[in-house]
Structure formats: C-alpha cells, structure tokens
C-alpha cells in the first residue's frame, strides 16, 4: 500500500514537472516534451493549457517551429492564431483544478532537415516567448527499401533477403547432431540426479 502511494506521488510529480509555464503565467505547455525526439513525416503535438482562474482574454498565441542552428533556414508556422477559447469542448478537470486544453497536431514536413529545433509559443499581445527545445530525427527506413538497397548494392552478385520464410541452404537443420546433443544433455541430467 505504501509502495502504491509512493508511486502515485512520483507519477503525479513527473506529470506536473513536464509542464512549462509561459513567462506571463497565463498558459502552460505540456507538449512537445522538452528535448524530446520527433520524426520527420510524423505528428508533432503542441498542447497548451489555459486555466479557469487566470485571465487569458488578451492572449494572442502563435506557434512556430524554428531551427536552433545559425544561420537559420527560417521558421515554419504551426499556427498563426492558436485557439485560446474557454468553452466546454476543451474543459478538463484534475481534482480541484479546472483548465482548458488545446492541441495542434502538426505533421513535420519532409522538407525539414534533421537536427535541433525549438517550438516557439509566442504571445503576440505581450511579445513574450516560450521556446521548447526538441530534436527532429530522420524518418525510419523501411525494411523493404533496405532489402532493395542491399540487393542492388553489389553488382553481379545475388543477395539473400534474409527472410525467415524463404528456404535457404544455411537454414537446414543437422538432425544427427541435434540427436547427439539431446542424448548428451539427458545423460548429464541423469548423472546429476544419481549424484544428488
């Protein structure tokens, strides 16, 4: 029971520590995760929370993806005017805390180069920024393209696809050797049983 309580406290603390608070304290960012890895061609979630007891009526939020390396290739606009409404469609409750959670699912385009970036939440009304550093990674290479690349990489030589379903001379089983090993194991086990 004590372990369950301790784990609950640790998980709760970890979920709160994952939030970043805006400089003006009128919203929190829960994703993207600071220094988290994200992949080209996949979704970059941008989630922010507005609290019911904080006035965010003047909030004018813009979200961009910017490279951290200089010279920068320019930034990508994720949202020019992110939704900051406080309606029942976005309401969430956590104990006594009521907040309004909004998410933007941004598909990282293939034109983005892998590297270090920051997702910048800019409050245009106060000109304050909340940058969240992230790492953009290249897309995974599919196994079919790897097999195709390895098959064509050595001219004039045939390549195996490495499939477990294809018959290959390397995969034949030596039954007499297997029987010998099994007999040796059973004799050893019998000898150990007699000694004990």
Protein Blocks (a to p, Z undefined) as FASTA:
>chain_A
ZZmmmmmmmmmmmmmmmpccdfklpaccfbdcehiacdehiacdddddddfkbccklpcc
ddddddfbdcdebjadfbfbdcfbdcfklgccehjaccddddddddddfkbccddddddd
ddfknopacddddddddddddfklmmmmmmmmpghiacdehiakbccfklpccfklmmmm
mmmmmmmmmmmmmmZZ
